[in-house]
Amino acid sequence: MSKKRGAQGLDQSVQAASIARRFYVLGQSKIEIAEEFGISRFKVARILDIARETGLVRVEFDLPAPVQLDLSDELRTAYRLERALVLERASAEESRPALRRRIGALGAELLSEIVTEKDVIGLSWARSVNVMTEAIRSLPPCPIVQLCGVQAGMDMHDRSVETVRRLAAVSGGDPYPIYGPLVLPDRRTADILRGQPGIAETFSRFRDLTKAVVSIGAWQAGESTVYDALPEEQQDAISKRGAKAEVAAQLFDEQGNALSTGLAHHVLAISAEELLRIPEVIAFGYAAPKAEAVAAVLRSGMVTTLITEAETAELLLELAAG
C-alpha cells in the first residue's frame, strides 16, 4: 500500500480525516475538536492544513454558472469591483458570436437575481446586451430606460429600441426608448431632437437610474459603434485626444478620465457625468483587442460589476500589475 499524503500512515490519515469531517462537514470549532481528541487547537489547525496540502481533503466549488472563480476573485480585487464574473475558458475555436451568447446568458442570470421593483434599469446598445435581454425570462416590474440612440444600419432585431421594449415586456415595467439616431450631423439637430417630448421624457429618467447594463468598446474600427459611425477624419482627431474606450457614446482616456471631444454635443446619449452617478453599473468587456479599453473604463470607477472571459481577464490582471 502506498504511503503518499506526506508519509502519513493509516492511523494518522484516519485521525486527520475524522478531524476534517468534524470541522468541514459537522461545523464543529477547532476548540471543540481539540477537547474531543485531547490535543491543542493549534495542532488541530496544523492537521487541517496538512489534510489540505496532501490532498486528503479537497475543496470544490459547484457554482450554478461556468465561472472561473480564481480569476474572478483576482480581478475583483485588482480593480476594486463589487463583482467580477469570468467565464471559464472555452475551446480556442469558439467564435465571437458563441462567446457573446455565453456572456449574455451570464449577464441575464445575474440581472434576474439582483433587480428589484425599486430599480430603474438603463440599457446601452450592444449585441451582448441584446443577447442578455433575449435570455431573461422574468424580471420584477421596473422602468427600462434606453441610454443612447439607434446605430444606423442595424436591423430591427439589433436596435436598442427593440431591446428596451422587449425587456420591459418581460418586466411589465414602463419602457423609455429613444426614437432617434445615435450620431447626428451637428449640435443643432441633436438639441432639437433632445427637446422632442418622447426623447426628453427618456432623458429625464437618467437621473433616476439605479442600475445600468453597458458594453465597453475600444476606440478602434470594429470595436466601437460610435467609432464606426464617424468619418475617418473625426476618428483620427478623437484618437489624437487620447480616446481609448467608449461606453454608451461617452469616451474615456487610458487613465479612465472622461474626455471632452465635442462628440457629446451631437450624439443622443446619456452624459459621462450621469453614467458615473449610477450606483450600480454592470459592464460587458471581453475579447483580447478590448483589454486596454476595458482596463481604462475600470479605472474610471464607473463599473461595479464586470462580466468577461478568461483570456481578457488575464490581460486585465497584467495591465493592473503594470
Salt bridges, closest charged atoms under 4 A:
GLU36 OE2 - ARG22 NH2 2.96
GLU53 OE2 - ARG46 NH1 3.82
ASP73 OD1 - ARG76 NH2 2.95
GLU94 OE2 - ARG102 NE 2.80
ASP119 OD2 - LYS211 NZ 2.97
GLU134 OE2 - HIS157 NE2 2.74
GLU134 OE2 - ARG166 NH2 3.99
ASP158 OD2 - ARG127 NE 3.66
ASP191 OD1 - ARG194 NH1 3.21
ASP208 OD2 - ARG205 NE 2.90
GLU223 OE1 - ARG96 NH2 2.77
GLU280 OE2 - ARG83 NH1 2.76
GLU280 OE1 - LYS211 NZ 3.69
GLU314 OE2 - ARG89 NH2 2.45
